[in-house]
Amino acid sequence: MKNGRKMFILIEAVLAVMVLVVAIAMLWERRGRDMEKISVIVRNSDDSQWSAFKYGLRMAAEDQGVEMFVVSTGSEMTMEEEKELIESEVDNGADAVIVQPVPGMESQEMLQEIEKKTPVVLVGYAATEDSSSGLPVVAPDNYAMGTALAEELLKDYDGNIKGRILGILSETTDSQAILERERGFRDVAEAEGAVVSWSVAGNFSGEAATSIETLPSVDCVMALDDASLKAAGACSASNRLHGALVYGIGHSTEAVYYLDTGIAECLVVPDEFNVGYESLTEISENLRSYLHGMRDRTISHTVIRRDELFTQENQEIIFTMSQ
């Protein structure tokens, strides 16, 4: 009788374990079907400058097993428009958002409100200088890239740029990224005696590029972002920069083309692949565990010269830009 009771208990235990295994398998299968959804909002998202960034997002999405969607956007975006896009994505099922913030305190406050319900990671720069915003940022060291640009200029002039006349181009002066890049550049260049004749911001693509040639002549044009570098490169290629040399920060195949053809002297290239990969990885891990506190991540940059284009390391960087 005792043996029969023991057998009954053993069978019950085995059945209980089997039910538990089946339940776990069903739950796992359900989680596999209901993948977390992450939306990505950056300005002018179809532009080639985002190719490496989007490649990094795709690779991370595969590794993390999440669904990722890059929202189609225009070249200009207001805080209200960005808020509407984020809210629309959340309403349509996004579990988290990766955002290139519109600069400004109102934008920061808006993103802080959204972050109370939906995880948010910022890419490229913070909305303001306020480091206590609580919003994680994945970005290169923009100040360091500005100093790297000045140091490359120094190398080409054997360490003596005293009296050299320079011009600075940027797409905008609102973002923390551009402000930090210009500050880093000026801290080095002006300390060595270079003179910044002008610093101009705007959209210089297409017909607007003609406005660059109307600026006072300088020895070198320093482009602080990919769009400005492409505009300066186009002007130089058509002999409309009055002989000025072009240096810049860029991360598109067009930027590499201007370097390869000798129109640009050097490129400072932020690792946009890792900006995409690390931002999506960070927010995915947060979705899976609330104990995972998201943090800032600083991404590296590389200086590329024409004669170094075909090293293995640089070819890998260029490859990500063409994906």
C-alpha positions as CSV (number, residue, x, y, z in Angstrom):
1,M,0.0,0.0,0.0
2,K,2.8,2.3,0.9
3,N,4.6,1.6,-2.4
4,G,1.5,2.4,-4.3
5,R,1.1,5.7,-2.5
6,K,4.8,6.5,-3.2
7,M,4.3,5.7,-6.9
8,F,1.2,7.9,-7.0
9,I,3.1,10.8,-5.5
10,L,6.0,10.3,-7.9
11,I,3.7,10.3,-10.9
12,E,2.0,13.4,-9.6
13,A,5.3,15.2,-9.2
14,V,6.4,14.2,-12.7
15,L,3.2,15.4,-14.2
16,A,3.5,18.7,-12.3
17,V,7.1,19.2,-13.6
18,M,5.8,18.4,-17.2
19,V,3.0,21.0,-16.8
20,L,5.5,23.6,-15.6
21,V,7.8,22.9,-18.5
22,V,5.0,23.2,-21.0
23,A,3.8,26.4,-19.4
24,I,7.4,27.9,-19.6
25,A,7.7,26.8,-23.2
26,M,4.3,28.4,-24.1
27,L,5.3,31.6,-22.3
28,W,8.7,31.7,-24.1
29,E,6.9,31.1,-27.4
30,R,4.5,33.9,-26.7
31,R,7.3,36.3,-25.8
32,G,9.0,35.3,-29.1
33,R,5.9,36.3,-31.0
34,D,5.3,39.5,-29.1
35,M,8.7,41.2,-29.6
36,E,9.3,44.5,-28.0
37,K,8.9,47.4,-30.5
38,I,11.3,50.3,-30.5
39,S,10.8,53.4,-32.7
40,V,13.7,55.7,-33.7
41,I,13.1,59.4,-34.5
42,V,16.0,61.4,-36.0
43,R,15.9,64.5,-38.2
44,N,16.0,63.9,-42.0
45,S,16.2,60.1,-41.4
46,D,16.4,59.2,-45.1
47,D,19.7,61.1,-45.5
48,S,22.9,59.1,-46.2
49,Q,24.5,60.4,-43.0
50,W,22.3,58.0,-41.1
51,S,23.4,54.8,-43.0
52,A,25.9,53.6,-40.5
53,F,23.6,54.5,-37.6
54,K,20.7,52.5,-39.0
55,Y,23.0,49.6,-39.8
56,G,24.0,49.5,-36.1
57,L,20.3,49.7,-35.1
58,R,19.5,46.7,-37.4
59,M,22.4,44.6,-36.1
60,A,21.4,45.3,-32.5
61,A,17.7,44.5,-33.2
62,E,18.7,41.1,-34.5
63,D,21.0,40.4,-31.5
64,Q,18.3,41.6,-29.0
65,G,15.4,40.0,-30.8
66,V,13.3,43.2,-30.9
67,E,11.4,45.0,-33.6
68,M,12.9,48.3,-34.7
69,F,11.4,51.0,-36.9
70,V,13.0,54.3,-38.1
71,V,10.4,57.0,-38.6
72,S,10.5,58.9,-41.9
73,T,11.1,62.6,-41.1
74,G,12.0,65.9,-42.8
75,S,15.1,68.1,-42.5
76,E,13.4,70.4,-40.0
77,M,11.5,69.5,-36.9
78,T,10.0,71.5,-34.1
79,M,9.5,70.3,-30.5
80,E,5.8,70.1,-31.1
81,E,6.3,67.9,-34.2
82,E,8.7,65.7,-32.3
83,K,6.3,65.3,-29.5
84,E,3.5,64.3,-31.9
85,L,5.7,61.8,-33.6
86,I,6.7,60.2,-30.3
87,E,3.1,60.0,-29.0
88,S,2.0,58.6,-32.4
89,E,4.6,55.8,-32.2
90,V,3.7,55.0,-28.6
91,D,0.0,54.9,-29.5
92,N,0.8,52.5,-32.3
93,G,2.6,50.1,-30.0
94,A,6.1,51.3,-29.5
95,D,7.5,50.1,-26.1
96,A,10.4,52.6,-26.2
97,V,11.8,55.4,-28.3
98,I,15.3,56.4,-29.4
99,V,15.3,60.2,-30.2
100,Q,17.6,62.8,-31.6
101,P,16.2,65.7,-29.5
102,V,15.2,69.1,-30.7
103,P,17.4,71.4,-28.7
104,G,15.9,73.4,-25.9
105,M,14.6,73.3,-22.3
106,E,11.0,72.8,-23.5
107,S,12.1,69.7,-25.5
108,Q,14.0,68.3,-22.4
109,E,10.9,68.8,-20.2
110,M,8.7,67.1,-22.8
111,L,11.0,64.1,-23.1
112,Q,11.2,63.8,-19.3
113,E,7.4,63.6,-19.1
114,I,7.4,60.9,-21.8
115,E,10.2,59.0,-20.1
116,K,7.9,58.6,-17.0
117,K,5.8,56.1,-19.0
118,T,8.0,55.1,-21.9
119,P,11.8,54.4,-21.9
120,V,13.7,57.1,-23.9
121,V,17.3,57.2,-25.1
122,L,18.8,60.3,-26.7
123,V,21.3,60.0,-29.5
124,G,23.9,62.6,-30.7
125,Y,23.5,65.0,-27.9
126,A,21.4,66.1,-24.9
127,A,18.5,68.5,-25.4
128,T,20.3,71.1,-23.1
129,E,23.5,71.4,-21.2
130,D,21.8,70.2,-18.0
131,S,23.5,67.0,-17.1
132,S,20.9,66.2,-14.4
133,S,18.1,65.6,-16.8
134,G,18.1,61.9,-16.1
135,L,17.8,61.1,-19.8
136,P,20.5,58.7,-21.1
137,V,22.6,59.9,-24.1
138,V,24.5,57.8,-26.5
139,A,26.9,60.1,-28.5
140,P,30.5,60.7,-29.4
141,D,32.7,63.1,-27.4
142,N,31.8,66.2,-29.5
143,Y,34.3,68.4,-27.7
144,A,37.1,65.9,-28.5
145,M,36.1,65.8,-32.1
146,G,36.5,69.6,-32.3
147,T,39.9,69.5,-30.8
148,A,40.9,66.6,-33.1
149,L,39.9,68.7,-36.1
150,A,42.2,71.6,-34.9
151,E,45.0,69.2,-34.2
152,E,44.9,67.8,-37.8
153,L,45.0,71.4,-39.1
154,L,48.1,72.0,-36.9
155,K,49.8,68.9,-38.3
156,D,49.4,70.1,-41.9
157,Y,51.0,73.5,-41.0
158,D,53.9,71.9,-39.0
159,G,52.4,73.2,-35.8
160,N,52.2,76.8,-36.8
161,I,48.8,78.3,-37.7
162,K,49.4,81.7,-36.3
163,G,47.6,84.2,-38.5
164,R,45.8,81.6,-40.5
165,I,42.3,82.8,-41.4
166,L,39.6,80.2,-40.9
167,G,35.8,79.9,-41.5
168,I,33.5,77.5,-39.6
169,L,30.4,75.9,-41.2
170,S,27.7,74.1,-39.4
171,E,24.1,73.0,-40.0
172,T,22.8,74.7,-36.8
173,T,24.2,76.4,-33.7
174,D,21.3,75.2,-31.5
175,S,22.5,71.6,-30.8
176,Q,24.8,70.8,-28.0
177,A,26.8,68.7,-30.4
178,I,27.8,71.6,-32.6
179,L,28.4,74.0,-29.7
180,E,30.8,71.5,-28.1
181,R,32.6,70.8,-31.5
182,E,33.1,74.5,-32.1
183,R,34.3,75.1,-28.6
184,G,36.8,72.3,-28.8
185,F,38.0,73.5,-32.2
186,R,38.4,77.1,-31.0
187,D,40.1,76.2,-27.8
188,V,43.0,74.7,-29.7
189,A,43.1,76.8,-32.9
190,E,42.7,80.2,-31.3
191,A,45.3,79.3,-28.6
192,E,47.7,78.7,-31.5
193,G,47.0,82.1,-33.1
194,A,44.6,81.2,-35.8
195,V,41.8,83.7,-36.6
196,V,38.2,82.6,-37.1
197,S,36.9,85.1,-39.6
198,W,33.4,83.8,-39.6
199,S,31.2,81.1,-38.2
200,V,28.0,80.5,-40.2
201,A,25.2,78.1,-39.7
202,G,22.4,77.0,-42.1
203,N,21.2,74.6,-44.7
204,F,23.8,74.9,-47.5
205,S,22.6,72.0,-49.7
206,G,21.4,72.5,-53.3
207,E,21.0,76.1,-54.5
208,A,21.7,77.4,-51.0
209,A,25.3,76.2,-51.4
210,T,26.0,79.3,-53.5
211,S,25.8,81.4,-50.3
212,I,29.1,79.8,-49.1
213,E,31.1,81.3,-52.0
214,T,29.9,84.8,-51.0
215,L,31.6,84.6,-47.6
216,P,34.9,86.3,-47.1
217,S,37.9,84.4,-48.4
218,V,39.7,82.2,-45.8
219,D,42.6,79.8,-45.8
220,C,40.6,76.8,-44.5
221,V,36.9,76.0,-44.1
222,M,36.2,73.8,-41.1
223,A,32.9,71.9,-41.4
224,L,31.5,70.7,-38.1
225,D,28.9,68.2,-39.4
226,D,28.2,65.9,-42.3
227,A,25.8,68.2,-44.1
228,S,28.1,71.1,-43.9
229,L,31.1,69.0,-45.1
230,K,29.2,67.9,-48.1
231,A,28.2,71.4,-48.9
232,A,31.8,72.7,-48.6
233,G,33.0,69.8,-50.6
234,A,30.6,70.5,-53.4
235,C,31.7,74.2,-53.5
236,S,35.4,73.3,-53.5
237,A,34.9,70.7,-56.3
238,S,33.4,73.5,-58.5
239,N,36.2,75.9,-57.5
240,R,33.9,78.2,-55.6
241,L,35.8,78.3,-52.3
242,H,38.5,80.6,-53.5
243,G,41.2,78.0,-52.9
244,A,40.3,77.3,-49.2
245,L,41.2,73.9,-47.9
246,V,38.4,71.8,-46.4
247,Y,38.5,69.9,-43.1
248,G,35.5,68.4,-41.5
249,I,33.5,66.0,-39.3
250,G,31.6,63.6,-41.5
251,H,30.2,60.0,-41.7
252,S,28.6,59.5,-45.1
253,T,29.9,58.0,-48.3
254,E,29.8,61.5,-49.9
255,A,32.1,62.7,-47.2
256,V,34.5,59.8,-47.9
257,Y,34.3,60.6,-51.6
258,Y,35.5,64.2,-51.0
259,L,38.4,62.8,-49.0
260,D,39.3,60.2,-51.6
261,T,39.3,62.8,-54.4
262,G,41.5,65.2,-52.4
263,I,38.8,67.8,-52.0
264,A,38.8,67.3,-48.2
265,E,42.1,67.2,-46.3
266,C,40.9,64.9,-43.6
267,L,37.8,63.5,-41.9
268,V,37.0,63.1,-38.2
269,V,34.5,60.3,-38.3
270,P,32.2,59.5,-35.3
271,D,31.4,55.8,-35.0
272,E,27.7,56.2,-35.9
273,F,27.4,52.4,-36.2
274,N,28.0,52.1,-32.5
275,V,25.7,55.0,-31.7
276,G,22.9,52.9,-33.3
277,Y,24.0,49.6,-31.8
278,E,24.6,50.8,-28.3
279,S,21.5,53.0,-28.0
280,L,19.2,50.1,-29.1
281,T,21.0,47.6,-26.9
282,E,20.7,49.9,-23.9
283,I,17.0,50.5,-24.3
284,S,16.3,46.8,-25.1
285,E,18.0,45.6,-21.9
286,N,16.0,48.2,-19.9
287,L,12.7,46.8,-21.4
288,R,13.6,43.3,-20.3
289,S,14.7,44.3,-16.8
290,Y,13.6,47.4,-14.8
291,L,16.6,46.8,-12.6
292,H,18.8,47.7,-15.6
293,G,19.4,51.4,-15.1
294,M,20.2,53.1,-18.5
295,R,23.3,55.2,-18.6
296,D,25.2,57.5,-20.9
297,R,27.5,55.9,-23.4
298,T,30.4,57.8,-25.1
299,I,31.2,56.5,-28.6
300,S,34.7,56.7,-30.2
301,H,35.7,58.7,-33.3
302,T,38.5,58.1,-35.9
303,V,40.6,60.5,-37.9
304,I,40.9,59.4,-41.5
305,R,43.4,60.7,-44.1
306,R,43.3,60.0,-47.8
307,D,46.4,57.8,-47.7
308,E,44.8,55.7,-44.9
309,L,41.5,55.0,-46.6
310,F,42.4,51.4,-47.4
311,T,43.6,50.2,-44.0
312,Q,41.4,47.4,-42.7
313,E,40.1,49.4,-39.8
314,N,39.0,52.3,-42.0
315,Q,37.5,50.0,-44.6
316,E,35.3,48.5,-41.9
317,I,34.2,52.0,-40.9
318,I,33.4,52.9,-44.5
319,F,31.6,49.6,-45.0
320,T,29.0,50.6,-42.3
321,M,28.3,53.8,-44.2
322,S,27.2,52.0,-47.3
323,Q,24.7,49.6,-45.7
